[in-house]
Amino acid sequence: MTVAALIVAAGRGTRAAGGSGTPKQYRRIGREPVLTHTLRAFLGHRDIHKLLVVIHEDDRALYDAAVRPLAGAAGERLLPPVTGGATRQASVRAGLEALREAAPSQVLIHDAARPFLTRQIIDGVLEALRDHAGALAAVPLADTLKRVAPQGCVRETVPRAGLWRAQTPQGFAFAQILAAHGAAQAAGREDFTDDAAIAEWHGLDVVVTPGSEANRKLTTSEDLEMADRDLLRAEAGVQLADVRAGSGFDVHRFGAPEQGCEQIMLCGVPIPSQRPLEGHSDADVGLHALTDALLGALADGDIGTHFPPEEGAWRNAASDIFLADAAARLRARGGVVSHADITIVCEKPRIGPHRAAMRERVAAILDIAVDRVSVKATTTEGLGFTGRGEGIAAMATVTVRLPAP
């Protein structure tokens, strides 16, 4: 059984755009657009196999910028975006039509402007779909409802028993919700406010599952400002309670002296050398060790898993590509790097004169402060292959923080 997530991001969101003119799904909370956070929540869920975003025809550049930080984690799961219609209903229908070829068993339809959904909310909707054709996240109504006349006078108090506030994701058997949307279009009905309403009208069995107050839809500029403050607190570590450490080790041998060889790469910095380091890529032992340490903290394989040496595309590749990809995988899971520590083992070249540049380069690749990066060097007192000047070794340890499981 395959599950697709359909993210609706074609709206204009004028109330939240403020003076920027940027639709709310592309406004930043923390350091990234709202849509980036929303997609990350689905990419971090093991049971979501395909993702498709419905966008406005004018927003392709904004969309590309929003998904760029997720490239390493998304892979082929993220399908090319499709253009939406004049209404939310038309946009969802366009997305469902685009998913025909993928033919998922189930589809979760979600508002791009709800970036704080959790794994538990997704789990709840998927669990309900085992026994029902449709399910939606919702929260029971807590406030007293008043029916008010146009002049502002209260006409009556509406009983709130049994009333729930609908959220997304809303999940359905794919074939059935596609048919329901087709039937609504054929009947000239374009007035439905959510997909559960279309499913109910079409006679599908729909149940509610627990949503969350945190899974609110960002509608106004005030909503975005509050979300930004909440996220900054989370990035400061309030909610990143899953602390992990990873270690990495790498070795590359020196080749024979080459005419024209003037440098080697260490921690992303060119270092003068008359002897090249042998390797499939640029043989940067420091970045290779750190990349494996970061992947180890994520329990996500190693460099060879994601960049097989037998693939010619990585021949002579710059190793910052590997480290940047591992960092993107961490960000896709909502994590941050707390500290990175690299030890280079060699007799030559001398590392001291280049240490500051190495720290700055590693910090730039990981997008963290330089005071969170340590680069050290040592020798083996003439012992072993490094002592004999046959190669260079590097060890790395990284500490990361992830959202609590």
Steps between C-alpha positions, in 0.01 A plus 500: 500500500635842404412835656534838330487840665339779298602844628273789396715814453327687218324766708596865517479539878456877484413545868840360603703653220512839668706749304730234354257376236634149560230231546495363853620153404829657389543743789779402736459365850835444662748479215280327242172546312178361646476247214846363580393419855177340378677277248761403757227362727383263226851409381583399856218244507596151388155418355480791255625372166426791263448874546342741254456874546235703319629853440388825338629555149695809613677327791740255336813691606371524858419129497846404370664703777277339763580141399873554441598428866311167478663367184717243675219353705225524239665309215240356264225520762430864413322516165512806271244763608176561312309823445182551700167652409291802596369334820641264757261232374630543144860489622445175689330350196800595285732335751294181513497480121879539499530209745313260269822368350654433842172326597538512880269291714433792732554875490539753781392851398660776707510879510850638439433764767481238779874442560476361854328168442660209683574139427227405746238694303604330175500162676147561628361575154675201344377270775140612448527432126539130574127483576353808332501662156589838648647654814594849609697651785276718716472649849180524706359850529578658838364852451136601538339581166276801441279562199526873430281727286663729238460792742714319759219392730509146642201301380566167669758276665577196289549174692859381451444136592623278220663787309861464382737733316626329186874503426723326251634256403181343372557149372304291253510191285649656188260359241196598705598862569600542135155376398334729756680805361404399147138463600499841671641661187243328280223624730627857479586505871804720562394625843649236731740637760694181565543153357317326783187696400530370143547146632194533726290636211614206285392253769842395630551389859709772672621502862696748711834427665682712760656817366688757705474867589858528376384379156343839437469660159715809462260762366609846613829683545451460875478121453832504314667713767382262774615199297839663449542549874391142572742361245792707622443361847498150356821566307656621823452149630179519698342218300813337354536248779639205302877549532720271290870463423664349194859413415685470171845390383667526163841437343652596165849411379742736332570437136835540329624857458339652194611785286236768529363370832485806720237427763278253683160563661461474877177605672397682184817711485777470238834419669836522315641154422722348232344157551133439423262303718351206317125461503189476282391852595736777611619271786422752775544275805372765740167554326463126430541415869259776604241395242506143628473627858190702412341211311584275794316729740197469271546121458484569125780295347829655387647694209514190283130438559397833354793566263617158371865521384417287195285784367706722274305809601702524822847465345709798616188649664544763770434339837298794625220350287496193727502698824232741377278205408538346847419837658188526282389157619534619858300818432233296321442317827479826693846465656795730557875450543613586852873441454747350253852387594761387245846361570746473211787253538807562285868595504458740210359744409483725804139565593544790743529778241175385337294416807294821506411474131401133547269584789336780304450277194346214698273744686386647169415159353306399811345847537600526866709743704876455472529459878316170458779356284833368626792395279805342662813329371741245638778268387580137582863578593631334186303178557269331251402605147438863601833510681674376188327770296300251293164666552267705717230382741216693660258433783181695563232518764176692461220573745151569367162581650178361354135542598399259772352181350 
